[in-house]
Amino acid sequence: MAGFIPHGHCYLWKPGLVWLHVVADGTIALAYFSIPITLLYFISKRRDVPFTWIFGLFSTFILLCGSGHLIDIWTLWHSNYWMAGLVKAMTAIVSAVTAIELIPLVPLALALPKPAELERANQELQATIYKLQKTQLQLIQSEKMSSLGELVAGIAHEINNPVNFIHGNLTHVDEYVHQLLKIVKLYQHSYPQSTAELAAAVKEIDLDFIQEDLPMILTSMQVGTERISQTVRSLRNFSRLDEAEMKWVDIHEGIESTLLLLQNRLRVKPGQPNIAIVKEFVEIPLVQCYPGQLNQVFMNLLTNAIDALEEDPKFIEVDTEVNTAPTIWIRTRQLEPEWVQVEVSNNGVRIPESVRQKVFNPFFTTKPIGKGTGLGLSISYQTIVEKHGGELECFSTAEQGTTFQIKIPTQQLGRCLLPDERALLATDLLATDLLATDLLDPSVIDDSAPDSASATTSLGAFSTQQFLI
């Protein structure tokens, strides 16, 4: 440009000085151009970030700064100082606008949550989610237990009446049969020489076998009706989840009732050996607790132990020689005057440490979809720890298998029923009344009750899975 000389003359065209400025300005320009690209990429990925337009102003300002350094390189050999001045003027305008716009943004930026506040809010949100999960868990349990109480009460009503009728009349039938057999023997003794027709009839029906077998049939029928009555009583003992008040109970009785309901799962199945139950009970005092809920804990722990043994490869593979049979140990002992301990152990496969740490988390399960809900152990933990002030721990080693250890105080000193517990338990009170009237009074016989076949079928279908949460 006429009247101006290139900027290089100021450096006397010394190569070292000229190239020093070229390299420095070029490096600065490249750095300036990379910053807007990074900012624009960040904005495109995080559209939720506030004040994105200020990033656009910053990008424009930095691009103009980089262009200024490129112009400085150009003016070393060319005297286009008007172009350089124009770029600087544009940079000045954009920088002034950016500075002015930043002023009202400072209070808004200061009002943004601090990392510590965000962390605290996140912790509060997690606590709220956990409480919601517990509430959902309680609602699910309440609904299931309400349905369970109604189902048990209905089955008990349908079974109790015909079984009481049969059991009550079996005594009379047994007496009549013995009297008739006595008369038959007297006839045989008084008239040893019978007619040919009578002798043929006696031989045809095998009278001697009938006289021997009929009393045994009646005895087996009495045993069967007593077994049904015992099973129904066990259902009643187990399903006392509706009792809204604590009771002094014998823990051994609750364990025995639970084991009786699990007999079907403990029997030998094709391809699997029989699961042995080893009870190591010692004398312990009565415990003040919610008996139905404690029975539910026993049911969950025993069912998990059975599942673990049934899924253990060393007990499933027929060709594998196993020195020890699948076994569940149930141990009770008194720790001190105010505490008792119950342990449920099995010699199945070891639980991995990563899984063991999560077994009491709500909705955590390692079972296939449809087989487990992940609520059983969580509810058990809540029942023991929160509702009874006790402890529930899990230990698992490759040598000794898995043990669930319950520690519970014998007396709940100064503990009142919480409002949410009252609401949770009150839903089952009606089922309890029905269960108590139909199940505990053997003298009640409803002649209008329908045939017991449907009730018996329902009881068969009413497997222990109904009790699992």
Backbone torsions as a table, in degrees:
resi	resn	phi	psi	omega
1	MET	NA	136.4	-174.2
2	ALA	-63.3	138.5	177.2
3	GLY	89.2	-13.7	179.6
4	PHE	-119.2	152.7	176.3
5	ILE	-116.4	150.2	178.9
6	PRO	-58.3	155.0	-176.6
7	HIS	-66.6	-20.9	-179.4
8	GLY	-62.8	-26.4	177.9
9	HIS	-61.6	-32.8	179.3
10	CYS	-63.9	-25.5	179.6
11	TYR	-95.8	6.0	-179.8
12	LEU	58.7	23.2	178.6
13	TRP	53.2	33.4	174.8
14	LYS	-74.1	119.8	-172.8
15	PRO	-55.0	-45.0	-177.9
16	GLY	-60.3	-44.4	-178.9
17	LEU	-69.6	-40.7	179.8
18	VAL	-62.0	-49.4	-177.0
19	TRP	-71.6	-24.5	173.7
20	LEU	-62.0	-45.2	179.2
21	HIS	-68.8	-37.7	-179.8
22	VAL	-62.6	-48.7	-177.9
23	VAL	-65.6	-43.5	-178.3
24	ALA	-64.0	-48.9	-179.9
25	ASP	-65.2	-37.4	178.9
26	GLY	-65.2	-41.6	178.9
27	THR	-65.1	-43.0	178.9
28	ILE	-62.6	-41.9	-180.0
29	ALA	-62.7	-43.9	178.8
30	LEU	-62.2	-41.9	178.4
31	ALA	-63.5	-43.3	178.8
32	TYR	-62.0	-40.7	-179.3
33	PHE	-69.7	-28.7	-179.8
34	SER	-74.1	-29.9	-177.2
35	ILE	-64.0	-48.6	177.8
36	PRO	-60.5	-36.7	178.5
37	ILE	-61.3	-43.4	178.5
38	THR	-63.8	-42.7	-180.0
39	LEU	-63.6	-44.0	-179.1
40	LEU	-66.0	-36.6	176.9
41	TYR	-64.7	-41.9	178.8
42	PHE	-61.9	-43.7	-179.5
43	ILE	-64.2	-40.0	-178.5
44	SER	-65.8	-28.8	-179.3
45	LYS	-89.8	-26.6	-178.2
46	ARG	-122.4	76.0	-179.4
47	ARG	-73.9	-9.6	178.7
48	ASP	-82.4	-8.9	-179.2
49	VAL	-70.8	130.8	-179.7
50	PRO	-73.1	162.3	175.4
51	PHE	59.6	42.6	-178.3
52	THR	-66.4	-26.6	-178.1
53	TRP	-65.2	-28.9	179.4
54	ILE	-67.4	-27.9	175.9
55	PHE	-66.8	-33.1	176.4
56	GLY	-65.0	-41.5	177.5
57	LEU	-63.8	-43.9	178.0
58	PHE	-59.4	-42.9	-179.3
59	SER	-62.4	-43.6	179.1
60	THR	-62.9	-44.8	179.5
61	PHE	-60.0	-44.2	-177.8
62	ILE	-70.6	-36.6	176.6
63	LEU	-61.7	-41.5	179.3
64	LEU	-66.7	-36.7	176.3
65	CYS	-62.7	-43.3	177.4
66	GLY	-63.4	-38.8	178.1
67	SER	-63.6	-36.6	178.0
68	GLY	-60.1	-40.4	178.5
69	HIS	-69.3	-34.6	174.9
70	LEU	-65.5	-38.9	177.6
71	ILE	-62.9	-36.7	177.9
72	ASP	-61.1	-37.0	176.4
73	ILE	-67.0	-41.9	-177.9
74	TRP	-62.7	-41.1	-176.4
75	THR	-74.9	-4.6	172.6
76	LEU	-65.6	-33.0	-178.2
77	TRP	-114.1	-17.6	-178.6
78	HIS	-128.5	139.5	-174.9
79	SER	-93.7	51.7	178.0
80	ASN	-90.6	66.4	-175.3
81	TYR	-75.9	-23.8	175.2
82	TRP	-65.8	-40.7	176.8
83	MET	-63.7	-40.5	178.2
84	ALA	-63.6	-40.7	179.5
85	GLY	-66.6	-38.7	178.9
86	LEU	-61.8	-41.5	178.4
87	VAL	-63.2	-42.2	178.5
88	LYS	-65.1	-37.0	178.6
89	ALA	-64.3	-43.4	177.6
90	MET	-62.8	-39.7	177.3
91	THR	-62.0	-39.9	-179.7
92	ALA	-64.6	-42.8	-178.9
93	ILE	-64.0	-48.2	-178.3
94	VAL	-64.7	-39.0	179.6
95	SER	-66.8	-37.4	178.4
96	ALA	-66.6	-43.6	177.9
97	VAL	-61.4	-42.2	179.7
98	THR	-62.3	-43.1	-179.8
99	ALA	-64.0	-41.0	-179.8
100	ILE	-65.9	-41.5	-179.0
101	GLU	-69.4	-26.1	179.9
102	LEU	-70.2	-27.2	-174.4
103	ILE	-60.4	-51.7	179.0
104	PRO	-71.8	-16.4	-179.4
105	LEU	-78.9	-20.6	-176.7
106	VAL	-60.4	-48.8	178.4
107	PRO	-61.4	-37.1	179.7
108	LEU	-66.4	-39.8	178.6
109	ALA	-67.3	-37.8	178.2
110	LEU	-66.8	-26.2	-179.9
111	ALA	-78.9	-11.6	178.3
112	LEU	-64.4	145.4	-178.4
113	PRO	-60.0	141.8	175.5
114	LYS	-78.7	158.7	178.2
115	PRO	-54.3	-39.9	179.2
116	ALA	-64.8	-39.0	178.5
117	GLU	-67.2	-40.4	177.6
118	LEU	-63.8	-39.6	178.8
119	GLU	-64.4	-43.2	178.5
120	ARG	-63.8	-42.5	178.1
121	ALA	-63.9	-37.3	178.4
122	ASN	-65.4	-40.5	178.0
123	GLN	-64.6	-41.2	177.7
124	GLU	-64.3	-38.8	178.6
125	LEU	-65.2	-41.7	177.9
126	GLN	-63.4	-39.7	177.8
127	ALA	-64.2	-39.7	178.4
128	THR	-64.8	-42.2	178.4
129	ILE	-62.0	-40.6	179.4
130	TYR	-63.6	-41.6	178.1
131	LYS	-64.2	-39.8	178.1
132	LEU	-64.1	-39.0	177.5
133	GLN	-64.2	-40.4	178.1
134	LYS	-64.8	-41.1	178.3
135	THR	-63.2	-42.9	177.7
136	GLN	-62.8	-40.8	178.1
137	LEU	-60.3	-43.8	-179.9
138	GLN	-65.9	-38.4	179.2
139	LEU	-65.6	-41.4	178.1
140	ILE	-62.6	-45.0	-179.8
141	GLN	-63.5	-42.6	-179.4
142	SER	-61.2	-43.1	-179.7
143	GLU	-65.6	-42.9	-179.5
144	LYS	-66.3	-41.4	-178.6
145	MET	-69.8	-33.2	176.3
146	SER	-64.4	-45.7	177.6
147	SER	-64.5	-38.7	179.6
148	LEU	-62.5	-45.4	179.9
149	GLY	-60.4	-43.6	179.3
150	GLU	-65.3	-40.7	-178.7
151	LEU	-66.0	-45.8	179.3
152	VAL	-63.1	-42.3	179.4
153	ALA	-62.0	-41.9	179.6
154	GLY	-66.0	-44.4	178.5
155	ILE	-63.6	-42.9	-179.9
156	ALA	-61.2	-39.9	179.7
157	HIS	-64.8	-44.2	-177.1
158	GLU	-68.9	-35.0	-177.5
159	ILE	-84.7	-38.8	-171.1
160	ASN	-62.2	-42.3	-176.2
161	ASN	-65.0	-55.7	-179.9
162	PRO	-65.7	-34.8	179.4
163	VAL	-66.3	-42.0	177.0
164	ASN	-62.3	-39.1	179.2
165	PHE	-63.3	-46.6	-179.5
166	ILE	-66.8	-47.7	-176.4
167	HIS	-63.5	-39.6	179.9
168	GLY	-67.3	-34.0	-178.4
169	ASN	-86.8	-15.8	179.1
170	LEU	-62.8	-31.9	177.8
171	THR	-61.9	-45.4	179.1
172	HIS	-67.9	-41.8	178.8
173	VAL	-60.1	-43.6	179.2
174	ASP	-61.0	-42.0	179.1
175	GLU	-64.8	-44.8	-179.3
176	TYR	-64.5	-41.4	-179.0
177	VAL	-63.7	-43.5	178.5
178	HIS	-63.6	-37.2	177.4
179	GLN	-65.6	-43.2	179.5
180	LEU	-65.0	-41.5	177.9
181	LEU	-64.3	-34.2	177.4
182	LYS	-65.1	-41.7	178.4
183	ILE	-64.0	-41.3	179.7
184	VAL	-60.6	-43.2	179.0
185	LYS	-64.1	-39.0	177.8
186	LEU	-63.2	-42.6	176.9
187	TYR	-60.5	-43.8	-179.8
188	GLN	-63.9	-36.7	-180.0
189	HIS	-73.2	-39.0	-176.3
190	SER	-77.7	-33.2	-177.7
191	TYR	-126.2	73.9	-179.4
192	PRO	-65.8	-28.4	179.8
193	GLN	-95.2	94.7	-179.3
194	SER	-92.9	168.2	178.7
195	THR	-71.5	162.2	179.9
196	ALA	-63.1	-39.2	179.7
197	GLU	-64.6	-42.9	179.7
198	LEU	-67.3	-40.4	178.7
199	ALA	-62.6	-38.1	178.3
200	ALA	-66.4	-40.9	179.3
201	ALA	-65.5	-40.8	178.6
202	VAL	-62.3	-41.2	179.4
203	LYS	-68.0	-37.3	-178.0
204	GLU	-65.4	-42.3	-177.5
205	ILE	-89.2	-5.5	-178.8
206	ASP	56.2	66.4	-174.3
207	LEU	-59.8	-38.2	-179.5
208	ASP	-61.0	-41.3	178.5
209	PHE	-66.1	-41.4	179.3
210	ILE	-61.2	-43.2	179.8
211	GLN	-62.7	-30.4	179.9
212	GLU	-84.3	-37.4	-171.1
213	ASP	-87.8	-31.6	-174.8
214	LEU	-60.5	-44.9	177.0
215	PRO	-60.9	-36.3	179.3
216	MET	-68.6	-34.8	176.5
217	ILE	-62.2	-44.9	179.4
218	LEU	-63.7	-39.0	177.8
219	THR	-63.4	-43.3	179.0
220	SER	-65.6	-34.3	176.4
221	MET	-65.5	-39.9	177.2
222	GLN	-64.3	-41.2	177.5
223	VAL	-63.2	-40.4	179.9
224	GLY	-63.7	-45.1	179.4
225	THR	-66.9	-35.0	175.9
226	GLU	-66.3	-36.2	178.0
227	ARG	-65.6	-41.2	177.9
228	ILE	-63.4	-44.0	179.0
229	SER	-61.2	-39.6	179.4
230	GLN	-65.7	-40.4	178.4
231	THR	-64.1	-41.9	179.4
232	VAL	-65.1	-39.8	176.7
233	ARG	-63.7	-36.9	177.5
234	SER	-65.2	-38.7	175.0
235	LEU	-59.3	-42.3	179.9
236	ARG	-65.4	-44.3	-179.5
237	ASN	-64.5	-38.6	-178.6
238	PHE	-70.8	-41.5	-170.8
239	SER	-89.6	35.5	176.3
240	ARG	-86.3	37.4	179.8
241	LEU	-72.2	-11.3	-176.1
242	ASP	-86.9	-8.4	-176.2
243	GLU	-72.4	111.7	-175.5
244	ALA	-82.2	-2.0	178.1
245	GLU	-119.4	149.9	177.9
246	MET	-72.8	147.9	-179.0
247	LYS	-126.7	154.3	170.2
248	TRP	-88.4	114.4	-173.9
249	VAL	-131.4	162.0	174.0
250	ASP	-92.5	114.0	-177.9
251	ILE	-60.5	-35.5	-179.9
252	HIS	-60.7	-36.2	178.9
253	GLU	-64.0	-42.5	177.5
254	GLY	-64.2	-38.3	178.3
255	ILE	-66.1	-42.9	179.4
256	GLU	-62.5	-42.5	178.8
257	SER	-62.3	-41.1	179.2
258	THR	-65.4	-42.6	179.1
259	LEU	-63.0	-36.7	179.0
260	LEU	-63.1	-40.1	178.8
261	LEU	-70.2	-20.5	-178.9
262	LEU	-97.3	6.2	-176.8
263	GLN	-57.3	-35.8	-178.3
264	ASN	-62.6	-34.7	-179.8
265	ARG	-82.0	-16.0	-178.4
266	LEU	-90.1	-13.5	-178.1
267	ARG	-72.6	163.7	-180.0
268	VAL	-65.7	135.2	176.9
269	LYS	-122.8	157.7	179.3
270	PRO	-56.9	127.7	178.6
271	GLY	81.8	-0.5	-178.9
272	GLN	-135.0	138.4	178.0
273	PRO	-76.8	168.5	178.3
274	ASN	-69.5	138.3	177.5
275	ILE	-87.2	119.8	-178.8
276	ALA	-85.2	141.3	176.1
277	ILE	-112.5	121.8	178.7
278	VAL	-113.9	114.5	-179.5
279	LYS	-102.1	117.2	177.6
280	GLU	-112.3	76.1	-177.2
281	PHE	-92.7	141.5	170.1
282	VAL	-123.6	165.4	-179.1
283	GLU	-69.0	122.1	178.1
284	ILE	-130.3	156.3	-179.0
285	PRO	-74.3	166.9	172.9
286	LEU	-63.6	150.1	-176.7
287	VAL	-118.3	134.6	176.3
288	GLN	-86.1	116.0	-173.0
289	CYS	-161.2	177.5	167.7
290	TYR	-88.7	100.4	-169.2
291	PRO	-61.3	-40.7	-179.0
292	GLY	-64.0	-42.2	179.9
293	GLN	-67.4	-36.6	177.4
294	LEU	-66.9	-39.0	175.4
295	ASN	-61.6	-37.0	178.4
296	GLN	-63.6	-38.6	176.7
297	VAL	-61.6	-46.1	178.2
298	PHE	-59.4	-42.1	179.3
299	MET	-61.5	-45.2	-179.3
300	ASN	-64.2	-44.2	-178.7
301	LEU	-66.4	-43.3	-179.7
302	LEU	-67.8	-39.6	179.3
303	THR	-64.7	-41.1	176.8
304	ASN	-63.6	-38.1	177.7
305	ALA	-64.6	-42.8	178.3
306	ILE	-62.9	-43.8	178.2
307	ASP	-59.5	-42.2	-179.0
308	ALA	-63.9	-40.2	-179.7
309	LEU	-71.0	-38.0	179.9
310	GLU	-68.5	-27.3	-178.2
311	GLU	-95.3	-3.6	-178.6
312	ASP	-73.6	121.7	-177.0
313	PRO	-58.3	-33.3	-175.7
314	LYS	-70.2	-16.1	176.1
315	PHE	-101.5	-12.6	-177.9
316	ILE	-91.2	-42.1	-176.0
317	GLU	-69.0	122.7	-175.5
318	VAL	-69.9	-36.8	-174.8
319	ASP	-77.9	-11.8	-177.5
320	THR	-80.2	131.5	178.2
321	GLU	-85.6	116.3	-178.6
322	VAL	-111.9	122.1	-178.5
323	ASN	-74.2	-29.1	-178.4
324	THR	-117.4	139.2	178.2
325	ALA	-80.2	157.5	174.9
326	PRO	-61.5	127.6	-171.1
327	THR	-138.7	142.5	172.5
328	ILE	-118.4	126.5	176.6
329	TRP	-105.1	134.1	175.4
330	ILE	-120.9	115.1	-175.9
331	ARG	-119.6	139.0	174.0
332	THR	-128.0	146.6	174.1
333	ARG	-162.0	160.5	178.9
334	GLN	-98.3	120.8	-178.2
335	LEU	-76.8	-45.6	178.7
336	GLU	-157.1	175.9	-173.7
337	PRO	-54.6	-27.7	-174.5
338	GLU	-105.7	1.9	-175.8
339	TRP	-135.2	145.7	172.4
340	VAL	-127.3	158.3	-177.8
341	GLN	-129.1	137.0	175.5
342	VAL	-126.1	129.5	178.3
343	GLU	-120.9	134.7	174.1
344	VAL	-119.1	110.8	-175.6
345	SER	-119.8	154.7	173.7
346	ASN	-144.4	156.6	-178.9
347	ASN	-99.5	33.8	177.5
348	GLY	-81.5	-168.9	-177.0
349	VAL	-66.5	149.5	-179.1
350	ARG	-68.9	141.1	175.1
351	ILE	-82.1	125.2	177.7
352	PRO	-57.5	148.4	-176.6
353	GLU	-60.0	-38.4	-180.0
354	SER	-63.6	-32.2	177.8
355	VAL	-80.7	-40.1	-177.8
356	ARG	-58.6	-35.6	-178.8
357	GLN	-70.6	-14.7	-176.1
358	LYS	-113.1	1.6	-170.0
359	VAL	-62.7	-25.9	-178.5
360	PHE	-96.2	3.6	177.6
361	ASN	-74.1	139.2	177.7
362	PRO	-60.2	136.9	174.5
363	PHE	69.3	10.1	176.0
364	PHE	-89.3	126.1	179.1
365	THR	-151.0	148.3	174.2
366	THR	-105.3	3.1	-178.4
367	LYS	-83.2	158.5	178.6
368	PRO	-62.9	159.4	178.7
369	ILE	-60.8	131.8	-179.9
370	GLY	95.9	-15.4	-179.8
371	LYS	-101.6	-29.6	-179.5
372	GLY	-139.3	143.9	179.7
373	THR	-101.5	-13.1	-177.4
374	GLY	77.5	19.0	-178.4
375	LEU	-109.1	-22.3	-172.3
376	GLY	-57.9	-54.7	-178.4
377	LEU	-70.5	-32.8	177.1
378	SER	-63.6	-44.7	177.4
379	ILE	-65.5	-38.9	178.7
380	SER	-61.5	-43.3	179.5
381	TYR	-63.4	-43.9	179.1
382	GLN	-63.0	-40.3	-179.4
383	THR	-63.7	-46.1	-176.2
384	ILE	-73.9	-48.4	-171.4
385	VAL	-79.3	-50.9	-172.4
386	GLU	-85.0	-37.3	-174.7
387	LYS	-93.9	-18.6	-179.7
388	HIS	-123.7	1.0	177.7
389	GLY	64.0	29.8	-177.7
390	GLY	-107.9	-159.5	-179.9
391	GLU	-133.8	143.1	175.2
392	LEU	-135.4	116.6	-176.9
393	GLU	-127.9	157.5	179.2
394	CYS	-124.0	129.5	176.4
395	PHE	-125.0	139.5	-178.7
396	SER	-148.7	125.6	176.3
397	THR	-134.8	157.2	-179.9
398	ALA	-67.2	-29.7	-177.0
399	GLU	-82.2	-40.0	-172.2
400	GLN	-108.7	1.0	-180.0
401	GLY	77.9	-149.3	-174.9
402	THR	-117.3	139.0	178.8
403	THR	-132.1	129.9	169.5
404	PHE	-105.1	122.8	-173.3
405	GLN	-113.5	123.0	178.2
406	ILE	-107.6	129.9	171.0
407	LYS	-122.3	127.0	-174.3
408	ILE	-140.4	137.1	177.6
409	PRO	-70.4	146.9	-179.3
410	THR	-73.5	-22.8	-178.6
411	GLN	-137.5	133.0	179.8
412	GLN	-90.3	82.3	-175.1
413	LEU	-69.8	125.1	173.6
414	GLY	65.7	16.6	-178.0
415	ARG	-101.3	123.7	178.6
416	CYS	-105.2	157.8	178.6
417	LEU	-68.9	127.0	-179.7
418	LEU	-73.8	154.6	-178.8
419	PRO	-57.5	-42.4	-179.4
420	ASP	-68.5	-28.7	176.5
421	GLU	-70.2	-40.4	178.1
422	ARG	-62.4	-42.5	179.0
423	ALA	-64.6	-38.3	-178.5
424	LEU	-68.0	-38.1	-174.3
425	LEU	-86.8	-24.5	-175.1
426	ALA	-65.9	-21.9	-177.8
427	THR	-66.0	-19.4	-174.9
428	ASP	-103.3	4.5	-174.8
429	LEU	-64.2	-39.2	-179.4
430	LEU	-63.0	-42.2	178.4
431	ALA	-62.3	-34.6	178.7
432	THR	-64.1	-44.5	-179.6
433	ASP	-60.3	-43.9	179.2
434	LEU	-63.2	-43.0	-178.4
435	LEU	-63.4	-42.2	-177.4
436	ALA	-67.3	-41.0	-177.0
437	THR	-73.2	-37.4	-176.2
438	ASP	-84.4	-28.5	-168.6
439	LEU	-98.4	-31.6	-172.5
440	LEU	-94.7	-11.8	-177.8
441	ASP	-107.1	95.0	-177.1
442	PRO	-70.0	-12.3	-178.2
443	SER	-81.3	-12.3	-177.8
444	VAL	-80.1	116.6	178.0
445	ILE	-128.7	120.0	-178.5
446	ASP	-98.6	104.8	-178.2
447	ASP	-65.4	-20.3	-179.0
448	SER	-89.6	2.9	-178.7
449	ALA	-65.0	144.3	-179.7
450	PRO	-69.3	170.2	-179.7
451	ASP	-56.8	143.8	-172.7
452	SER	-80.7	-2.3	-177.5
453	ALA	-61.7	-42.8	-179.3
454	SER	-65.1	-38.0	179.6
455	ALA	-67.6	-39.2	179.1
456	THR	-64.6	-40.2	177.3
457	THR	-62.3	-41.8	179.8
458	SER	-63.3	-38.9	179.3
459	LEU	-65.5	-37.3	178.2
460	GLY	-64.3	-38.6	179.2
461	ALA	-77.4	-16.9	-177.0
462	PHE	-82.4	73.5	-174.9
463	SER	-76.8	173.0	-178.3
464	THR	-65.8	-13.2	178.2
465	GLN	-62.6	-23.5	179.9
466	GLN	-64.4	-24.9	-176.4
467	PHE	-86.9	-12.0	-173.9
468	LEU	-84.3	139.0	-179.4
469	ILE	-108.1	NA	NA
